[in-house]
Each structure stands twice: as C-alpha cells, then as structure tokens.
Amino acid sequence: MAETTREPKNQGQKKNQAAAKRAKPQRRVPERESQTAYQARLRKRRRKRITRVLIIVAAVLLIAGVVLLYLEKRTYHDISILKTSEQEDVVSTRYIEMAGNVLRYSPNEISLQTDDMETIWSEPYNMNNPVADVHGDYCVIADRDGTTLVFADKNGVTGTATTPYTIVKARTSADGLTAVILDSGDDTWIDYYSGDGSLIAENQTKIDDPGYPMDVAVSDDGVIMMVTYQFVDGSETTSYVAFYNFGDVGQNEDDRIVSGYTYDGVLIPQIQYLGGGDCVAIRDDGFTVYHGRQIPKEYKTVSVDKEIISTFYDDDRIGLVFRNDDKEKLYTMEVYNTDGALKFSKDFNIPYTNIRMSDDYIIMYNSSQVCVVNSRGIEKFNGTIDGTIKDFFKVGWNRYMMVLDSGVNLIKLS
C-alpha cells in the first residue's frame, strides 16, 4: 500500500495566508452600491480636491498681492550703510551704472566694480576731462574738448582712438558702435567708430546745411544714428532731426539719410534711443517719439505750454519737469510712456540739482537732500544726508550708491 504524505494543518494555513498577503488587493464596488453611484462619488471627491487646490492657489496669490502692494506703498525714513570706502578721490572720480555693476572713471583710470565695490577689472589712460556714456554692456569714455576715446565692455577695454578734431560729445550703442561729434573750428564732423576704435564713417556738417549738431544717439544694434541739428532760417531758429542708416537699407540714400524732419521755430537740444527701437526728440515745447528700426517715422508728439526745466527717461518712460508758481510746491513732474500717454503727474518741493531715472526709479538730489520716487509716482524716501552729496543712484533692490565728499557708501533705505 502506497504511503501518502500529508502536510501539517497549521503549515497549510500559513501558506494560504502568505499567498493572500502577496496578492494585489482588488478595489471592488460595494455590493450594495451601483456603478453609477460609485462614479458619482469619485467625481465628487475629485471636485473637492480641485476646489482645495484652487483655494490654496488663490490664497497664495492674495498674499503675494498684499506683499507687493505693501512694498509698493512702503516708504522709508532713514538709511543704513552697508559698506563704505573712504580712499576714493571723489573730486575727480565719477561713477555710473553699467551691466549690473558700477563703472568708475577718472582722468587716469577706468574700472568696473561690483555693487559691493569690489574691482572686476581696471585699465589706465590719460585724459583731462573724461565723460562717459553707457549703453547696456558697452561704454565709451571721451576726453571732452580733447581728442582721446576709450571703448570698453563688461570684460574690459576693447579699443582706443585719437580723433582729428576736439570732441564735443560721444554716444555709444548696445553693440559698442559709437557716434562722436567733433569740432574743427570752422566746421563740425560726426564720426562713427567700432568698439575696437576703428573709424567706420565720417560726415562733415556745415552751419547752414544741415546745421550745427546739438546731440547724437545710436540705436541698440548700431545701424541707425540719430542727429539733431540747429540752424537759423532768417530770424527763426529751426531744428532738423536726421536718421542715418549704416545698413543695407541706407546704402543707396544720399549721405545714408533714410528719414528727416524739420521743425520750424523749435529747439531740440536732446535726443535719445529708448527700448524696442523707439527714440525720442526732446523739444523746448514737448517731445516727439519715432518708431521704426530701419526707417524711423514720426509716431507721437506731446506738446506742453510750460517751460521745461529738466528731463529724464529710461527705456519705457519720458519725464518732464516744470516750475510752479506755488511756493509750497515749486515743481511739477509729468511722466509719459513711449506712446505719449501720461502715466502720472506729481508736484514736489525739492530744490534738486540733479534728476535721473535709475533702475526704474526717479532719483532727485542736491548737495544735502535725496528724494526717491518709484515708477508710479509714489515717494519712497525723502531726507537729508550728512556730508556733501556728489552722486546718488540705484544699484539693486533697495541698494544705492551714494558718493559723498568724504568717500563712497553702499546703502539701503530703512
């Protein structure tokens, strides 16, 4: 008779229990709940989850909006010094923002520093009256009434040039191409240089045709050079704004002038390229904005009936300052966008000597007082400073460079 081997009863039960644990549980619809009701319950759960997520997102956005509104409306009443340097020759040294850093230049040296006043690079030169123009990552240092030009970018000096006549003004582009107004005594010249200092083009101008060059500006890509001329027609002062195209579009045009506009009885002492290829001519009776990257055209003219005593601008805004008769509010500023629409008007009573746009803020100061206004016209700071202020500009979020007669301070508003 064959023998039959039987597993112990307890061992068989253990195997069955282990197999049950390894088996993936199946989610079943409860026997007493229909398939339709079950799906409806799942949809309800999903809606609740989505609603909770939306509530959380809305709460985060609300908090962010409150924080931004608080920062927008917040005003400051004091300053805190973050870093100071008392070894600077503030009499002959000048500072200007460049490529997110600070360009420092004097009659014998140019250097780029971080906003913490650490030197990135420096190069020596010799000038009597250096004046800087910065556009993005590029700059030109011109010896006004001299003949020396130094070209640089964020990495260092890229070239130098010696002009044949004395320098009146130099303006650079975001590509490092530079236009220079020169005075030979009898005539004036407008020369065009590359970033390595080589001469690209030269243009002689006459007092009667097209007039005396008052200012020059260069487009971001360096293709267009904008020049404002002034001449006298009979007894009336007339201005002429010309656009020179140094690309393919201008090669078949006389003197490469692709467009030009004459303004009788109007003085245009200042012109500037803005953001997006727009440019502006500041007139004694307002301003005119031009559109067009290859052939600029008149787009919008804003006329005012008050005397303009100061102007300021950045890529998106144009500011005008007028004098008031009100002793409590000596001045009014009007800030426009590049479409000519008024963004805000603000009365103020600060006897400023300098006004500028700096990192989206309006900075006004004199030798002892500083006022900071944001792009919406909200006054962020207005106070007096110990020492004599030589320069003041924004270098980052709530960080400012303050140049005093005693040294240079990196500060924040508090």
C-alpha positions as CSV (number, residue, x, y, z in Angstrom):
1,M,0.0,0.0,0.0
2,A,1.5,3.4,-1.1
3,E,2.1,5.9,1.6
4,T,0.6,9.4,1.5
5,T,2.4,12.3,2.9
6,R,0.2,15.0,4.4
7,E,1.3,18.5,5.4
8,P,0.6,19.6,8.9
9,K,-2.6,21.5,9.1
10,N,-1.0,24.6,10.5
11,Q,1.6,24.8,7.7
12,G,-1.1,24.8,5.0
13,Q,-2.9,27.6,6.7
14,K,0.2,29.7,6.9
15,K,0.9,29.2,3.1
16,N,-2.6,30.3,2.3
17,Q,-2.3,33.4,4.5
18,A,1.1,34.4,2.9
19,A,-0.4,34.0,-0.6
20,A,-3.3,36.2,0.4
21,K,-0.9,38.9,1.6
22,R,1.1,38.8,-1.7
23,A,-2.0,39.1,-3.8
24,K,-2.7,42.7,-5.0
25,P,-5.9,43.8,-3.4
26,Q,-8.7,44.5,-5.8
27,R,-10.9,47.6,-5.3
28,R,-14.4,46.5,-5.7
29,V,-17.6,48.3,-5.9
30,P,-19.5,47.6,-2.8
31,E,-22.2,45.1,-3.4
32,R,-25.0,47.4,-2.3
33,E,-23.7,50.4,-4.3
34,S,-24.5,50.7,-8.0
35,Q,-21.7,51.5,-10.6
36,T,-23.3,54.9,-11.4
37,A,-23.4,56.0,-7.7
38,Y,-19.8,54.9,-7.2
39,Q,-18.6,57.0,-10.2
40,A,-20.6,60.0,-8.9
41,R,-18.9,59.7,-5.5
42,L,-15.5,59.6,-7.2
43,R,-16.3,62.7,-9.2
44,K,-17.4,64.5,-6.1
45,R,-14.1,63.7,-4.4
46,R,-12.1,65.0,-7.4
47,R,-14.1,68.2,-7.3
48,K,-13.3,68.7,-3.7
49,R,-9.6,68.1,-4.3
50,I,-9.6,70.6,-7.2
51,T,-11.5,73.1,-5.0
52,R,-9.0,72.8,-2.2
53,V,-6.1,73.3,-4.7
54,L,-7.8,76.4,-6.2
55,I,-8.4,77.8,-2.7
56,I,-4.7,77.3,-1.8
57,V,-3.6,79.0,-5.1
58,A,-5.9,81.9,-4.6
59,A,-4.7,82.4,-1.0
60,V,-1.1,82.3,-2.2
61,L,-1.8,84.9,-4.9
62,L,-3.7,87.1,-2.5
63,I,-0.8,87.0,0.0
64,A,1.7,87.8,-2.8
65,G,-0.5,90.7,-4.0
66,V,-0.7,92.1,-0.4
67,V,3.1,91.8,-0.1
68,L,3.6,93.5,-3.4
69,L,1.2,96.3,-2.5
70,Y,2.9,96.8,0.8
71,L,6.3,97.0,-0.9
72,E,4.8,99.4,-3.5
73,K,3.3,101.7,-0.9
74,R,6.0,101.4,1.7
75,T,8.1,104.5,2.5
76,Y,11.5,104.8,4.2
77,H,12.7,107.4,6.6
78,D,16.4,106.5,7.2
79,I,19.4,105.0,5.5
80,S,21.7,102.1,6.6
81,I,25.3,102.0,5.4
82,L,26.2,98.5,4.1
83,K,29.8,99.3,3.0
84,T,32.0,102.3,2.8
85,S,35.2,103.3,1.1
86,E,37.0,106.4,2.3
87,Q,40.0,106.1,0.0
88,E,38.2,107.3,-3.1
89,D,39.2,110.5,-5.0
90,V,35.7,111.8,-5.2
91,V,36.8,115.1,-6.6
92,S,38.0,113.7,-10.0
93,T,36.3,110.3,-10.0
94,R,32.8,109.6,-11.5
95,Y,30.5,106.6,-11.2
96,I,27.8,105.3,-13.5
97,E,25.8,102.1,-13.7
98,M,26.9,99.5,-16.3
99,A,25.9,95.9,-16.9
100,G,24.5,95.5,-13.4
101,N,27.7,96.8,-11.9
102,V,29.3,100.2,-11.4
103,L,31.7,101.9,-13.9
104,R,34.3,104.1,-12.1
105,Y,36.3,106.5,-14.2
106,S,38.8,109.3,-13.6
107,P,41.3,111.3,-15.6
108,N,43.8,108.4,-15.4
109,E,41.9,105.2,-14.9
110,I,38.7,103.3,-15.8
111,S,37.5,100.3,-13.8
112,L,34.4,98.2,-13.4
113,Q,33.3,97.3,-9.8
114,T,30.5,95.2,-8.3
115,D,27.9,97.0,-6.3
116,D,29.9,95.8,-3.2
117,M,32.8,98.0,-4.5
118,E,35.0,95.0,-5.4
119,T,37.1,95.7,-8.6
120,I,36.4,93.4,-11.6
121,W,38.9,95.0,-13.9
122,S,40.8,98.3,-14.3
123,E,42.8,100.0,-17.1
124,P,45.0,103.2,-17.0
125,Y,44.7,106.1,-19.5
126,N,45.3,109.8,-19.6
127,M,42.5,112.4,-20.1
128,N,41.8,115.9,-18.9
129,N,38.0,115.9,-18.9
130,P,36.6,112.4,-19.2
131,V,32.9,111.9,-19.8
132,A,31.2,108.5,-20.0
133,D,28.3,107.2,-22.0
134,V,27.0,103.7,-21.2
135,H,24.6,101.5,-23.1
136,G,24.0,98.0,-21.8
137,D,27.3,96.2,-21.6
138,Y,29.3,98.8,-23.5
139,C,30.7,102.2,-22.8
140,V,32.8,105.0,-24.3
141,I,35.0,107.4,-22.3
142,A,35.6,110.6,-24.2
143,D,38.0,113.4,-23.3
144,R,35.7,116.3,-23.9
145,D,37.5,119.2,-25.6
146,G,40.3,116.7,-26.2
147,T,41.0,114.0,-28.8
148,T,41.0,110.7,-26.9
149,L,38.4,107.9,-26.9
150,V,38.5,104.7,-24.8
151,F,36.0,101.9,-25.6
152,A,35.1,99.2,-23.2
153,D,32.6,96.5,-22.4
154,K,31.8,94.5,-19.2
155,N,35.0,92.5,-19.7
156,G,37.5,95.3,-20.1
157,V,38.9,97.9,-22.6
158,T,38.2,96.9,-26.2
159,G,40.0,99.7,-28.1
160,T,41.1,103.3,-28.2
161,A,41.1,106.1,-30.8
162,T,42.5,109.5,-31.3
163,T,40.2,111.9,-33.1
164,P,41.4,114.5,-35.7
165,Y,39.4,117.3,-34.0
166,T,38.2,118.1,-30.5
167,I,35.4,116.0,-29.0
168,V,32.1,117.7,-28.3
169,K,30.0,114.6,-27.4
170,A,30.2,110.8,-27.8
171,R,27.3,108.3,-27.6
172,T,27.5,104.5,-27.8
173,S,25.1,101.7,-28.7
174,A,24.3,98.3,-27.1
175,D,26.7,96.8,-29.7
176,G,29.5,99.1,-28.8
177,L,29.3,101.2,-32.0
178,T,29.9,104.9,-31.1
179,A,29.0,108.2,-32.7
180,V,31.2,111.2,-31.9
181,I,30.5,114.9,-32.6
182,L,33.8,116.7,-33.4
183,D,34.5,120.5,-33.8
184,S,37.3,121.6,-36.1
185,G,36.6,125.3,-35.5
186,D,35.2,126.1,-39.0
187,D,33.0,123.0,-39.4
188,T,31.8,120.1,-37.3
189,W,32.1,116.4,-38.0
190,I,30.2,113.3,-36.9
191,D,32.4,110.3,-36.9
192,Y,31.3,106.7,-36.4
193,Y,33.6,104.2,-34.6
194,S,33.5,100.4,-33.9
195,G,34.2,99.0,-30.5
196,D,37.9,98.4,-31.3
197,G,38.4,102.0,-32.1
198,S,38.5,101.8,-35.9
199,L,36.7,104.5,-37.9
200,I,33.6,103.3,-39.8
201,A,32.3,106.5,-41.3
202,E,32.7,110.3,-41.1
203,N,30.3,113.1,-42.1
204,Q,31.2,116.8,-42.3
205,T,28.4,119.2,-41.4
206,K,28.0,122.9,-42.2
207,I,26.4,125.5,-40.0
208,D,23.9,126.4,-42.8
209,D,23.4,122.8,-44.1
210,P,22.2,120.8,-42.3
211,G,23.1,122.9,-39.3
212,Y,25.1,122.7,-36.1
213,P,24.8,119.2,-34.4
214,M,23.2,119.6,-31.0
215,D,23.1,115.9,-30.0
216,V,23.5,112.4,-31.4
217,A,22.1,109.0,-30.4
218,V,22.6,105.4,-31.7
219,S,20.2,102.5,-32.0
220,D,20.7,99.4,-29.9
221,D,22.1,97.5,-32.9
222,G,24.2,100.4,-34.1
223,V,22.5,100.5,-37.5
224,I,20.8,103.9,-37.1
225,M,22.4,107.1,-36.0
226,M,20.0,109.9,-35.0
227,V,21.3,113.5,-35.1
228,T,19.5,116.8,-34.2
229,Y,20.8,119.9,-35.9
230,Q,20.0,123.5,-35.3
231,F,20.2,126.4,-37.8
232,V,18.8,129.8,-38.3
233,D,16.4,130.4,-41.1
234,G,16.0,134.2,-41.4
235,S,15.3,135.3,-37.9
236,E,13.8,132.0,-36.8
237,T,15.6,129.1,-35.1
238,T,14.9,125.8,-36.9
239,S,15.7,122.2,-35.9
240,Y,16.3,119.2,-38.2
241,V,16.3,115.6,-37.0
242,A,18.0,113.2,-39.3
243,F,18.3,109.4,-39.3
244,Y,21.4,107.8,-40.9
245,N,21.2,104.1,-41.8
246,F,24.5,102.3,-42.0
247,G,23.0,99.0,-43.1
248,D,21.8,97.8,-46.5
249,V,18.7,100.0,-46.3
250,G,20.7,103.2,-46.3
251,Q,23.4,102.4,-48.8
252,N,21.6,103.9,-51.8
253,E,20.4,107.0,-49.9
254,D,22.2,110.4,-50.1
255,D,24.5,110.6,-47.1
256,R,22.7,107.5,-45.9
257,I,19.8,109.6,-44.6
258,V,16.7,107.5,-44.7
259,S,14.3,110.0,-43.0
260,G,14.5,113.5,-41.7
261,Y,12.1,116.0,-40.1
262,T,12.3,119.8,-40.0
263,Y,10.7,121.8,-37.1
264,D,10.4,125.5,-37.6
265,G,10.7,127.7,-34.5
266,V,11.5,124.7,-32.3
267,L,14.7,123.9,-30.4
268,I,15.7,120.3,-30.0
269,P,18.7,120.1,-27.7
270,Q,18.4,116.4,-26.7
271,I,17.6,113.1,-28.4
272,Q,17.7,109.5,-27.0
273,Y,17.1,105.9,-28.2
274,L,14.7,104.1,-25.9
275,G,13.7,100.5,-25.7
276,G,12.2,98.4,-28.5
277,G,13.7,100.6,-31.3
278,D,11.8,103.7,-30.3
279,C,13.6,107.0,-30.0
280,V,12.6,110.5,-28.7
281,A,13.5,114.1,-29.5
282,I,13.1,116.4,-26.5
283,R,11.9,119.7,-27.7
284,D,11.5,123.0,-26.0
285,D,7.7,122.6,-26.3
286,G,7.4,118.9,-25.5
287,F,8.7,115.8,-27.2
288,T,8.3,113.6,-30.3
289,V,8.6,109.8,-30.4
290,Y,9.7,108.0,-33.5
291,H,9.0,104.3,-34.4
292,G,10.9,102.2,-37.0
293,R,14.0,100.1,-36.8
294,Q,15.2,100.8,-40.3
295,I,13.4,103.9,-41.4
296,P,12.2,105.8,-38.3
297,K,8.9,107.7,-38.7
298,E,7.2,110.3,-36.5
299,Y,4.8,108.5,-34.2
300,K,3.6,110.8,-31.5
301,T,4.2,114.4,-30.4
302,V,3.3,115.6,-27.0
303,S,3.1,119.4,-26.7
304,V,3.3,121.4,-23.4
305,D,2.6,125.1,-22.8
306,K,5.1,125.4,-19.8
307,E,8.8,125.9,-19.8
308,I,10.7,122.6,-19.4
309,I,13.5,122.9,-17.0
310,S,14.6,119.2,-16.7
311,T,14.1,115.9,-18.5
312,F,14.8,112.3,-17.6
313,Y,14.0,109.0,-19.3
314,D,14.6,105.2,-19.5
315,D,13.6,102.5,-22.0
316,D,9.9,102.9,-21.2
317,R,9.3,106.4,-19.8
318,I,9.9,110.1,-20.6
319,G,9.8,112.6,-17.8
320,L,9.5,116.4,-17.9
321,V,9.8,118.9,-15.0
322,F,8.2,122.3,-14.9
323,R,8.4,125.2,-12.4
324,N,5.3,126.1,-10.4
325,D,4.3,129.5,-9.0
326,D,3.1,127.7,-5.8
327,K,5.7,128.3,-3.1
328,E,4.6,125.1,-1.3
329,K,5.2,123.0,-4.4
330,L,8.0,124.5,-6.5
331,Y,7.9,121.9,-9.3
332,T,5.7,119.5,-11.2
333,M,6.9,116.4,-12.9
334,E,5.0,114.6,-15.7
335,V,5.9,111.1,-16.7
336,Y,4.8,109.6,-20.0
337,N,5.1,106.2,-21.7
338,T,6.5,105.8,-25.2
339,D,3.0,106.0,-26.7
340,G,2.7,109.6,-25.3
341,A,0.2,108.7,-22.6
342,L,0.6,110.5,-19.3
343,K,1.4,107.9,-16.5
344,F,1.3,110.3,-13.6
345,S,1.8,114.0,-12.6
346,K,3.4,114.9,-9.3
347,D,4.0,118.2,-7.5
348,F,7.1,118.4,-5.3
349,N,9.1,120.9,-3.4
350,I,12.7,119.6,-3.6
351,P,15.4,122.2,-4.7
352,Y,17.2,119.5,-6.7
353,T,20.3,120.0,-8.8
354,N,20.2,116.5,-10.4
355,I,17.3,114.3,-11.6
356,R,17.6,110.9,-13.4
357,M,15.9,107.6,-13.9
358,S,17.9,104.9,-12.2
359,D,16.9,101.2,-12.3
360,D,13.2,102.1,-12.8
361,Y,13.2,104.7,-10.0
362,I,13.3,108.5,-10.2
363,I,16.2,109.9,-8.2
364,M,16.4,113.6,-7.2
365,Y,19.2,115.1,-5.1
366,N,21.1,118.2,-4.2
367,S,24.2,118.6,-2.0
368,S,22.4,117.5,1.2
369,Q,18.9,116.1,0.3
370,V,17.8,113.0,-1.6
371,C,14.3,112.0,-2.9
372,V,13.4,108.6,-4.4
373,V,10.2,108.2,-6.3
374,N,9.1,104.9,-7.9
375,S,7.7,104.4,-11.4
376,R,4.1,105.1,-10.2
377,G,4.9,108.4,-8.6
378,I,5.0,107.1,-5.0
379,E,7.6,108.8,-2.9
380,K,9.8,106.1,-1.3
381,F,12.3,108.3,0.6
382,N,12.9,112.0,1.2
383,G,15.6,113.0,3.6
384,T,18.8,114.9,4.3
385,I,22.2,113.3,4.3
386,D,25.2,114.1,6.5
387,G,28.0,115.2,4.2
388,T,28.1,116.7,0.7
389,I,26.4,114.6,-2.0
390,K,28.3,114.3,-5.2
391,D,26.3,111.5,-6.8
392,F,23.4,109.1,-5.9
393,F,22.0,106.2,-8.0
394,K,20.3,102.8,-7.6
395,V,22.4,99.6,-8.0
396,G,19.9,96.9,-6.9
397,W,16.7,96.2,-4.9
398,N,16.8,98.8,-2.1
399,R,20.6,99.3,-2.7
400,Y,22.1,102.6,-3.6
401,M,25.5,104.0,-4.3
402,M,26.0,107.4,-2.5
403,V,29.1,109.4,-3.4
404,L,30.0,112.0,-0.8
405,D,32.8,114.4,-0.5
406,S,34.3,112.1,2.2
407,G,34.0,108.8,0.3
408,V,31.7,106.3,-1.3
409,N,28.9,104.4,0.6
410,L,26.8,101.5,-0.4
411,I,23.5,102.0,1.4
412,K,20.0,100.7,1.8
413,L,16.8,102.6,2.7
414,S,15.3,101.6,6.1
